[in-house]
Amino acid sequence: MAKATAKAATNSRRRRVVPIPKPPKEAFNKDRPAGALLKAQALHLRHGLARYVQKVARHLHKVGELLAKDLSTIKTEGDVSEYARQVTAILHMKTSKRAAKFKQAAH
């Protein structure tokens, strides 16, 4: 009885794949003037890029500090571990959760 319930739960979690046909080649014309929707999309992308740059700019001083660090001063496994943690926190900073983690790592 438990197996049937587990199997039913698994089946209900499967995602249904909806086929999407490819658009015809003439649907895209790189020389056609862009409509309002595409222009709005470009504006939205620029806004997102500007916000990303602002986030990154806040942390550039720490990146500079880490790049300027004299690696010959790293002597122990603990030193390597700390350096790797700080660099990894920056390289993998993609979400606000990770940004908070980076702030914590920087202190």
N, C-alpha and C positions, 0 to 999 in steps of 0.2 A: 504494500500500500504506500509506503514511504517513497519507494522508487518511482511510482507513477506520479506522485505529487512533485517530486524533484524534477522529473522529466517535463512535466507540464510547465513548471516555473521556468525551466531552461528554454523551452519553446516560446514562451511568452516574451522572453527577453531578446530574442533574435530580432535583428533589424530587417525590415523588409527593404529590399533593393528595388528602387524605382528606376527603370531605364530612362535615360535622357538622350534623345537623338542629337546627333551632331548638327550644328547649324550649317546651312549651305554656305559655300565659299563666298558667295556674293553678299552675305550678311555683314561682312567687315570690309570697309573701304577706307584705307588709311588717308585718303585724300578728301573724304567727305567731311564737311563742317561738323564739329561736335555739337550735340544737342545739350539742352539744359541739364539733363540727368547726368551725362558724362562730365560736364563742367562742374556740377555739384560734387561728383565723386572725386574729381581732382582736388577740389577745395578741401574736402573731407580728408583726403590722404595728406595734403600739405599740413593741415591742422594736427593730425596724428604725428607726422614727422617732427613738427615744431615742438610738440609736447615731449617726444622721445629725446630730442636734442637737449631740451631743458633738464630732463632727468639725468642724462649722461653728463651734462656740463657740471651739475652739482657734485659729481664724484671724480671729476678730472684731476683735482688736486691729489686725491688718494692714489690714482693711477700713476701720476707723476712721481709720488713718493716711492711707490713700489718699483717703478722702473729705475729710479735713481739709487735704489738700495744696492750697496756693494755686496755682491753675492759671496765674496770671500769672508764676510762676517758671519755667514751662516755656517755654524760648526756642528750643531747637534741635530738629531732627528726632530727634536721639539722645535728648533728654529725652522727647519724645512717644513714641518707640519703647519706652523703658524703662517709662514709665507704662502704656502700652497692654499691654505684656507682663505686668506685674504684675496689672493689672485682669483681663485675659483669663485668666490662670492661675487666678484666684479664680472668675470666672464659669463657667469650664468644668471646675471641679474636681468630678469625678463618681466617679472610681475611685481606688483606692489608688495607681496609677501617677501619676495626675494630682496627687494629694495630695503625693507625693514631689517632683514637678516644682514644685509651689507652694513647698514648703519650700526647694528649691534657688533659686527665683526670689526668695524673701524675703531671702536672704543676700547 
